[in-house]
Amino acid sequence: MFIVTPRVFFARLTEPEKVALFTACLSDATILRWVVEFAMSERIRSDNADLVTGLQALVTAGLLTAERQTELLA
């Protein structure tokens, strides 16, 4: 389990992942809501159910692989 700032967490994403995520925000309000909520958080915990659910939504949307989700939560 880890606890980091949103900036540190988003820095773990690759540039193509960031571009895909922010592009998806333009057309998917659910993804936008997730990004905004986590960006406004003081800290992000890897065991937070909303984080796990949000990352799973990104996998379902084809923005991340399941393997990458596991890496981001490690």
N, CA and C atoms as an extended XYZ file, in Angstrom:
222
Properties=species:S:1:pos:R:3:atomname:S:1:resname:S:1:resid:I:1 pbc="F F F"
N         0.839       -1.172        0.000 N   MET     1
C         0.000        0.000        0.000 CA  MET     1
C         0.888        1.240        0.000 C   MET     1
N         0.492        2.248       -0.741 N   PHE     2
C         1.234        3.503       -0.741 CA  PHE     2
C         0.265        4.666       -0.619 C   PHE     2
N         0.795        5.785       -0.167 N   ILE     3
C         0.038        7.036       -0.095 CA  ILE     3
C         0.898        8.095       -0.769 C   ILE     3
N         0.348        8.746       -1.809 N   VAL     4
C         1.094        9.760       -2.556 CA  VAL     4
C         0.183       10.943       -2.867 C   VAL     4
N         0.782       12.021       -3.319 N   THR     5
C        -0.007       13.159       -3.787 CA  THR     5
C        -0.540       12.833       -5.184 C   THR     5
N        -1.593       13.516       -5.610 N   PRO     6
C        -2.084       13.302       -6.968 CA  PRO     6
C        -0.993       13.535       -8.018 C   PRO     6
N        -0.170       14.543       -7.797 N   ARG     7
C         0.895       14.845       -8.757 CA  ARG     7
C         1.846       13.665       -8.910 C   ARG     7
N         2.223       13.060       -7.796 N   VAL     8
C         3.121       11.903       -7.839 CA  VAL     8
C         2.430       10.723       -8.522 C   VAL     8
N         1.137       10.512       -8.209 N   PHE     9
C         0.431        9.398       -8.840 CA  PHE     9
C         0.344        9.591      -10.350 C   PHE     9
N        -0.068       10.770      -10.795 N   PHE    10
C        -0.199       11.004      -12.232 CA  PHE    10
C         1.155       10.961      -12.934 C   PHE    10
N         2.223       11.258      -12.215 N   ALA    11
C         3.570       11.158      -12.794 CA  ALA    11
C         3.938        9.710      -13.094 C   ALA    11
N         3.254        8.769      -12.465 N   ARG    12
C         3.512        7.351      -12.724 CA  ARG    12
C         2.970        6.920      -14.083 C   ARG    12
N         2.058        7.712      -14.644 N   LEU    13
C         1.512        7.399      -15.966 CA  LEU    13
C         2.515        7.783      -17.046 C   LEU    13
N         2.535        7.013      -18.119 N   THR    14
C         3.378        7.369      -19.259 CA  THR    14
C         2.728        8.525      -20.012 C   THR    14
N         3.491        9.182      -20.846 N   GLU    15
C         2.930       10.290      -21.631 CA  GLU    15
C         1.768        9.818      -22.513 C   GLU    15
N         1.897        8.689      -23.240 N   PRO    16
C         0.747        8.221      -24.028 CA  PRO    16
C        -0.479        7.899      -23.160 C   PRO    16
N        -0.262        7.382      -21.950 N   GLU    17
C        -1.387        7.113      -21.047 CA  GLU    17
C        -2.059        8.407      -20.620 C   GLU    17
N        -1.268        9.430      -20.335 N   LYS    18
C        -1.832       10.728      -19.952 CA  LYS    18
C        -2.642       11.320      -21.096 C   LYS    18
N        -2.109       11.267      -22.295 N   VAL    19
C        -2.817       11.812      -23.458 CA  VAL    19
C        -4.128       11.062      -23.666 C   VAL    19
N        -4.096        9.737      -23.584 N   ALA    20
C        -5.315        8.941      -23.756 CA  ALA    20
C        -6.335        9.259      -22.667 C   ALA    20
N        -5.868        9.396      -21.439 N   LEU    21
C        -6.756        9.700      -20.322 CA  LEU    21
C        -7.418       11.060      -20.496 C   LEU    21
N        -6.636       12.075      -20.808 N   PHE    22
C        -7.200       13.415      -20.943 CA  PHE    22
C        -8.045       13.552      -22.208 C   PHE    22
N        -7.726       12.812      -23.250 N   THR    23
C        -8.573       12.794      -24.439 CA  THR    23
C        -9.923       12.164      -24.103 C   THR    23
N        -9.891       11.083      -23.327 N   ALA    24
C       -11.137       10.422      -22.922 CA  ALA    24
C       -11.998       11.345      -22.068 C   ALA    24
N       -11.368       12.205      -21.297 N   CYS    25
C       -12.119       13.158      -20.458 CA  CYS    25
C       -12.990       14.087      -21.293 C   CYS    25
N       -12.604       14.321      -22.533 N   LEU    26
C       -13.365       15.224      -23.393 CA  LEU    26
C       -14.715       14.648      -23.798 C   LEU    26
N       -14.838       13.306      -23.748 N   SER    27
C       -16.087       12.700      -24.204 CA  SER    27
C       -16.751       11.788      -23.176 C   SER    27
N       -16.105       11.564      -22.044 N   ASP    28
C       -16.657       10.647      -21.045 CA  ASP    28
C       -16.690       11.331      -19.678 C   ASP    28
N       -17.871       11.734      -19.268 N   ALA    29
C       -18.014       12.471      -18.007 CA  ALA    29
C       -17.628       11.633      -16.795 C   ALA    29
N       -17.805       10.326      -16.867 N   THR    30
C       -17.430        9.462      -15.744 CA  THR    30
C       -15.925        9.483      -15.533 C   THR    30
N       -15.178        9.385      -16.598 N   ILE    31
C       -13.717        9.436      -16.499 CA  ILE    31
C       -13.279       10.824      -16.048 C   ILE    31
N       -13.902       11.861      -16.582 N   LEU    32
C       -13.573       13.227      -16.163 CA  LEU    32
C       -13.816       13.408      -14.664 C   LEU    32
N       -14.951       12.923      -14.173 N   ARG    33
C       -15.258       13.024      -12.741 CA  ARG    33
C       -14.185       12.333      -11.910 C   ARG    33
N       -13.770       11.147      -12.324 N   TRP    34
C       -12.740       10.395      -11.607 CA  TRP    34
C       -11.432       11.186      -11.566 C   TRP    34
N       -11.012       11.709      -12.708 N   VAL    35
C        -9.760       12.474      -12.774 CA  VAL    35
C        -9.839       13.713      -11.881 C   VAL    35
N       -10.937       14.447      -11.962 N   VAL    36
C       -11.081       15.668      -11.160 CA  VAL    36
C       -11.085       15.342       -9.670 C   VAL    36
N       -11.821       14.324       -9.269 N   GLU    37
C       -11.866       13.959       -7.847 CA  GLU    37
C       -10.484       13.600       -7.313 C   GLU    37
N        -9.733       12.833       -8.079 N   PHE    38
C        -8.403       12.456       -7.604 CA  PHE    38
C        -7.416       13.605       -7.694 C   PHE    38
N        -7.564       14.457       -8.687 N   ALA    39
C        -6.674       15.620       -8.786 CA  ALA    39
C        -6.882       16.568       -7.608 C   ALA    39
N        -8.102       16.617       -7.079 N   MET    40
C        -8.404       17.506       -5.957 CA  MET    40
C        -8.090       16.877       -4.598 C   MET    40
N        -7.755       15.607       -4.584 N   SER    41
C        -7.450       14.923       -3.323 CA  SER    41
C        -6.122       15.403       -2.762 C   SER    41
N        -6.025       15.408       -1.442 N   GLU    42
C        -4.745       15.734       -0.816 CA  GLU    42
C        -3.771       14.579       -0.977 C   GLU    42
N        -4.264       13.378       -0.836 N   ARG    43
C        -3.445       12.178       -0.927 CA  ARG    43
C        -4.225       11.092       -1.650 C   ARG    43
N        -3.501       10.209       -2.319 N   ILE    44
C        -4.094        9.053       -2.982 CA  ILE    44
C        -3.518        7.806       -2.333 C   ILE    44
N        -4.421        6.933       -1.884 N   ARG    45
C        -4.009        5.661       -1.280 CA  ARG    45
C        -4.250        4.547       -2.290 C   ARG    45
N        -3.275        3.673       -2.437 N   SER    46
C        -3.413        2.593       -3.409 CA  SER    46
C        -4.507        1.600       -3.033 C   SER    46
N        -4.913        1.574       -1.774 N   ASP    47
C        -5.974        0.659       -1.361 CA  ASP    47
C        -7.356        1.328       -1.342 C   ASP    47
N        -7.454        2.532       -1.878 N   ASN    48
C        -8.723        3.250       -1.945 CA  ASN    48
C        -9.631        2.577       -2.979 C   ASN    48
N       -10.822        2.192       -2.564 N   ALA    49
C       -11.748        1.492       -3.455 CA  ALA    49
C       -12.091        2.317       -4.692 C   ALA    49
N       -12.216        3.634       -4.540 N   ASP    50
C       -12.519        4.487       -5.695 CA  ASP    50
C       -11.367        4.494       -6.696 C   ASP    50
N       -10.137        4.457       -6.211 N   LEU    51
C        -8.984        4.399       -7.114 CA  LEU    51
C        -8.995        3.088       -7.889 C   LEU    51
N        -9.198        1.993       -7.187 N   VAL    52
C        -9.220        0.680       -7.839 CA  VAL    52
C       -10.343        0.622       -8.872 C   VAL    52
N       -11.525        1.106       -8.501 N   THR    53
C       -12.665        1.123       -9.421 CA  THR    53
C       -12.394        2.028      -10.619 C   THR    53
N       -11.804        3.184      -10.371 N   GLY    54
C       -11.484        4.110      -11.458 CA  GLY    54
C       -10.476        3.528      -12.428 C   GLY    54
N        -9.441        2.893      -11.901 N   LEU    55
C        -8.448        2.271      -12.782 CA  LEU    55
C        -9.077        1.124      -13.569 C   LEU    55
N        -9.968        0.372      -12.926 N   GLN    56
C       -10.658       -0.705      -13.638 CA  GLN    56
C       -11.510       -0.136      -14.771 C   GLN    56
N       -12.127        1.015      -14.551 N   ALA    57
C       -12.906        1.663      -15.616 CA  ALA    57
C       -12.002        2.047      -16.783 C   ALA    57
N       -10.777        2.462      -16.480 N   LEU    58
C        -9.832        2.795      -17.550 CA  LEU    58
C        -9.423        1.551      -18.317 C   LEU    58
N        -9.310        0.423      -17.629 N   VAL    59
C        -9.016       -0.845      -18.304 CA  VAL    59
C       -10.186       -1.214      -19.209 C   VAL    59
N       -11.394       -1.121      -18.672 N   THR    60
C       -12.595       -1.444      -19.445 CA  THR    60
C       -12.720       -0.552      -20.679 C   THR    60
N       -12.336        0.710      -20.537 N   ALA    61
C       -12.404        1.658      -21.661 CA  ALA    61
C       -11.255        1.465      -22.649 C   ALA    61
N       -10.318        0.583      -22.327 N   GLY    62
C        -9.191        0.335      -23.222 CA  GLY    62
C        -8.073        1.356      -23.092 C   GLY    62
N        -8.088        2.140      -22.014 N   LEU    63
C        -7.062        3.169      -21.822 CA  LEU    63
C        -5.846        2.637      -21.078 C   LEU    63
N        -6.029        1.558      -20.333 N   LEU    64
C        -4.939        0.883      -19.623 CA  LEU    64
C        -5.114       -0.617      -19.798 C   LEU    64
N        -4.022       -1.354      -19.681 N   THR    65
C        -4.121       -2.809      -19.640 CA  THR    65
C        -4.280       -3.239      -18.184 C   THR    65
N        -4.757       -4.448      -17.973 N   ALA    66
C        -4.881       -4.975      -16.613 CA  ALA    66
C        -3.512       -5.057      -15.949 C   ALA    66
N        -2.497       -5.387      -16.736 N   GLU    67
C        -1.140       -5.454      -16.201 CA  GLU    67
C        -0.667       -4.080      -15.731 C   GLU    67
N        -1.002       -3.072      -16.497 N   ARG    68
C        -0.601       -1.706      -16.135 CA  ARG    68
C        -1.348       -1.247      -14.883 C   ARG    68
N        -2.603       -1.629      -14.758 N   GLN    69
C        -3.355       -1.312      -13.545 CA  GLN    69
C        -2.643       -1.900      -12.330 C   GLN    69
N        -2.225       -3.147      -12.444 N   THR    70
C        -1.513       -3.803      -11.344 CA  THR    70
C        -0.233       -3.058      -11.007 C   THR    70
N         0.508       -2.632      -12.032 N   GLU    71
C         1.747       -1.875      -11.807 CA  GLU    71
C         1.468       -0.562      -11.080 C   GLU    71
N         0.417        0.132      -11.481 N   LEU    72
C         0.097        1.425      -10.872 CA  LEU    72
C        -0.332        1.288       -9.416 C   LEU    72
N        -0.871        0.141       -9.060 N   LEU    73
C        -1.311       -0.079       -7.684 CA  LEU    73
C        -0.225       -0.682       -6.801 C   LEU    73
N         0.890       -1.050       -7.409 N   ALA    74
C         1.981       -1.700       -6.638 CA  ALA    74
C         2.829       -0.674       -5.913 C   ALA    74
